[in-house]
Amino acid sequence: MFRTPGSRAKLKPYPKIGLFQATRGGTDQTGLTASADNKITWLATNANNNSWFNLTTGKYIPLLPGTYVFSLQTNANFGTGGETCQAELWKNGVKNKSGSYLPILTGATGSFNSVVTASITLNGLTDYVEAYVYLPATITTLSGNGITTHFQGWRGDA
């Protein structure tokens, strides 16, 4: 929020440069590879202020250089050994940041949310960020629930 110094004007929100929010739109992503990194396919955007997030490619390619803040949350069932999924942010096709991961939870059942939040510097020309998920053994489905699986970002140094 901002206000002109000395004014009593009503507060206005700062516009978030490059803000996007993507979800699976309630549809699970199936046919993924167990015990591997899998690119997440997004089906809907709740926001895409500058149209820098490409829903077809899943790539966020900003046109301004700077530091961008990303948050990715993923949800999948526990693997047979109790291991969990892991949210991952990839920059230019290379794993850059990883979220929480638990290798073994004896007797675990149900599902697990993995979250990664990170600041990533992008050049405003060719750099891009994508969302991936590591799925545990025997698990080939990522939850599409918009509350538990979502991806968002914005320019943090504007």
C-alpha positions as CSV (number, residue, x, y, z in Angstrom):
1,M,0.0,0.0,0.0
2,F,1.2,3.5,-0.7
3,R,0.2,7.1,0.0
4,T,1.7,10.4,-1.2
5,P,3.7,11.9,1.7
6,G,1.6,14.3,3.6
7,S,-1.7,13.4,1.9
8,R,-4.8,11.9,3.5
9,A,-5.7,10.1,0.3
10,K,-7.2,6.6,0.5
11,L,-4.5,3.9,0.4
12,K,-4.1,2.2,-2.9
13,P,-2.5,-1.3,-3.4
14,Y,0.8,-1.5,-5.3
15,P,0.3,-3.3,-8.6
16,K,2.4,-6.5,-8.6
17,I,4.5,-6.5,-11.7
18,G,4.5,-9.8,-13.5
19,L,2.1,-11.4,-11.0
20,F,0.7,-14.8,-12.1
21,Q,-1.2,-17.6,-10.3
22,A,-1.6,-21.0,-12.0
23,T,-3.5,-24.0,-11.0
24,R,-4.5,-27.4,-12.3
25,G,-8.2,-26.3,-12.3
26,G,-9.2,-29.2,-10.1
27,T,-8.0,-31.8,-12.5
28,D,-5.3,-34.4,-11.4
29,Q,-2.2,-34.7,-13.6
30,T,-2.0,-38.4,-14.3
31,G,0.5,-40.6,-16.2
32,L,3.5,-39.2,-14.6
33,T,6.7,-41.1,-13.9
34,A,7.3,-42.5,-10.3
35,S,10.7,-41.8,-8.6
36,A,11.4,-39.0,-11.1
37,D,11.1,-35.3,-11.7
38,N,8.0,-34.4,-13.7
39,K,7.1,-31.1,-15.3
40,I,3.7,-29.8,-14.1
41,T,1.2,-28.9,-16.7
42,W,-1.1,-26.0,-15.7
43,L,-4.6,-25.7,-16.9
44,A,-5.8,-22.3,-15.5
45,T,-4.5,-18.9,-14.4
46,N,-6.2,-16.8,-11.7
47,A,-4.0,-13.9,-12.6
48,N,-1.4,-13.2,-15.3
49,N,-0.9,-9.4,-15.1
50,N,1.7,-9.0,-17.9
51,S,1.0,-12.3,-19.7
52,W,4.5,-13.5,-18.9
53,F,3.2,-16.9,-17.8
54,N,2.6,-19.1,-20.8
55,L,-0.1,-21.7,-20.0
56,T,0.8,-23.8,-23.0
57,T,4.5,-24.2,-22.2
58,G,4.3,-23.8,-18.4
59,K,7.1,-21.2,-18.6
60,Y,7.3,-17.9,-16.9
61,I,9.4,-15.6,-19.0
62,P,9.4,-12.0,-17.7
63,L,10.3,-9.1,-20.0
64,L,12.0,-7.0,-17.2
65,P,15.3,-8.0,-15.5
66,G,15.1,-8.4,-11.8
67,T,14.6,-10.6,-8.8
68,Y,11.3,-12.6,-8.9
69,V,9.6,-14.4,-6.0
70,F,8.1,-17.8,-6.7
71,S,6.0,-20.1,-4.6
72,L,5.1,-23.6,-5.6
73,Q,3.0,-26.1,-3.6
74,T,2.4,-29.7,-4.7
75,N,0.4,-32.5,-3.3
76,A,0.6,-36.2,-3.9
77,N,0.1,-39.5,-2.1
78,F,2.9,-41.0,0.0
79,G,5.0,-43.6,-1.8
80,T,5.1,-47.3,-0.8
81,G,8.1,-46.6,1.5
82,G,6.5,-43.6,3.1
83,E,8.5,-41.1,0.9
84,T,6.9,-37.8,-0.2
85,C,6.6,-35.7,-3.3
86,Q,9.0,-32.7,-3.6
87,A,8.1,-29.3,-5.2
88,E,10.9,-28.0,-7.5
89,L,11.6,-24.7,-9.3
90,W,13.6,-25.0,-12.5
91,K,15.4,-22.1,-14.2
92,N,16.4,-22.4,-17.8
93,G,15.8,-26.2,-17.8
94,V,17.9,-26.9,-14.7
95,K,16.7,-27.6,-11.2
96,N,17.3,-24.4,-9.2
97,K,15.4,-24.8,-5.9
98,S,13.7,-27.7,-4.1
99,G,11.0,-27.8,-1.4
100,S,10.4,-30.0,1.6
101,Y,11.0,-33.8,1.1
102,L,10.8,-36.6,3.6
103,P,12.5,-39.8,2.5
104,I,10.9,-42.2,4.9
105,L,7.8,-41.9,7.1
106,T,7.1,-45.4,8.4
107,G,3.5,-46.2,8.2
108,A,2.5,-43.0,6.5
109,T,-0.7,-42.9,4.6
110,G,-2.6,-40.2,2.8
111,S,-0.9,-37.4,1.0
112,F,1.8,-34.7,1.6
113,N,2.2,-31.1,0.6
114,S,5.7,-29.9,-0.5
115,V,6.3,-26.2,-0.7
116,V,9.2,-24.2,-2.1
117,T,9.4,-20.4,-2.0
118,A,12.4,-18.7,-3.5
119,S,13.8,-15.5,-5.0
120,I,15.3,-16.1,-8.5
121,T,17.1,-13.5,-10.6
122,L,16.0,-13.4,-14.2
123,N,17.6,-11.4,-17.1
124,G,14.3,-10.2,-18.7
125,L,15.2,-11.7,-22.1
126,T,15.8,-15.4,-22.2
127,D,15.6,-16.7,-18.6
128,Y,12.5,-18.6,-17.6
129,V,11.2,-20.6,-14.6
130,E,9.1,-23.8,-14.7
131,A,7.4,-25.9,-12.0
132,Y,8.3,-29.6,-11.5
133,V,7.4,-32.2,-8.9
134,Y,9.4,-35.2,-7.8
135,L,7.0,-38.1,-7.2
136,P,7.9,-41.0,-4.9
137,A,8.0,-44.7,-5.9
138,T,4.7,-46.1,-7.3
139,I,3.0,-42.7,-7.5
140,T,2.1,-41.4,-10.9
141,T,-0.5,-38.8,-10.1
142,L,-0.3,-35.1,-8.9
143,S,-3.3,-33.7,-7.1
144,G,-5.1,-31.1,-9.2
145,N,-6.8,-29.5,-6.2
146,G,-6.2,-25.7,-6.4
147,I,-5.9,-25.5,-2.7
148,T,-3.0,-28.0,-2.5
149,T,-1.3,-27.6,-5.9
150,H,-0.6,-24.1,-7.2
151,F,2.2,-22.0,-8.7
152,Q,2.6,-18.2,-8.4
153,G,5.2,-15.5,-8.8
154,W,5.9,-11.8,-9.2
155,R,8.7,-9.3,-9.5
156,G,10.0,-8.7,-6.0
157,D,12.4,-5.8,-6.5
158,A,10.0,-3.4,-8.3
